[in-house]
Amino acid sequence: MPIVIAMDGPSGSGKSSASKGVARALGLRYLDTGAMYRAMTWWMLREGVPVEDPAAVAARAMDPVLDSGTDPAAPTITVDGADVSGPIRTREVTNAVSAVSSVPAVRTRLVQLQREIIGIGGIVVEGRDIGTVVAPDAQVKVYLTASEEVRARRRAGDLAADPGASVTVTRAEQARRDRIDSTRAASPLTKAADAEEIDSSELGLDEVIEAVLRLVKERE
């Protein structure tokens, strides 16, 4: 049976880099579900949809055409045929994505798309509800975390081009996002009961990847 590896955790924990590294090491596909929610959020903002209005977001949730590439060496995300890999990483999108992703209609649509992609074959999937909702039968489940300070420094580094994204500001914005993601009614961020927790605060990327690969080997 094709293996499914679920990588969950909060923003800045290192899920993306670790997931892509694991996928490359094992010759698996890779799916960034967060990019799908970011793409939906980018589209809502572009269309002028008030993202803090759940009803307005729900009414447009079926409109954009989303397509996610699964090559871990060069993952892609398009909306209505346009590559949005860069635009979805802006601070504006980052600060709006939790509001959009908390809307049940959005989650229902994207979870269906995610399950269709997962069903094609072996894959590493990263997100916030993979092990609990999207792929509860995944053979390997990891909950990757790190201290708030470390996560804020990493995220601020990702947003280095934005002069307003200091570590202090990023930490505050991150705490708000964590709160929304963890308390939303639809698929909140939580550790699956059978997930292995890895704290990446003091680990290098290679160490995190090796820890996940050990888990995979143990379950063979």
C-alpha angles and dihedrals in degrees: 000000000000110000122245117198115195116205114188132170146113128294115289096020092117099253097141099051093041094047093050091047093051092047092051092047092052099036092243134140120255132219126191103199090181089064088057092055090045090051091052090049093048090052092049091051092047091050092049095245110159098243094199089061107083093193092053092048093047091052091059100035094105096048108081120073108227127192125181123198115214104203105122090207093056113010115187138195125192133184117203087345096307122117108241099171091121103037094052091062096063122118090244091060092041091056093047102041097083091056093050096042092052091064108103094218090057093048093047092054097044096043088055090052091046093051091050090054093045091051093063094073149289113355148156110228124192129194143093104283104028099113094039104039118359099046109005090162094057110141093224124034124186129183106200117196142159138183118289091246094051092046091049092051091050093048093046087053090054089053096044092129090063109080091203094058100092119160090253094050092042091051091053092048090046092051090053091050092047089052093051094044094048097046103038116119095229114070100325122204105268139142114259112240091241097042123116111232118221120187108209096184094110100019128100120229093257090052092053092048091049091050091054092045089053090054090051091051092049090056097048 
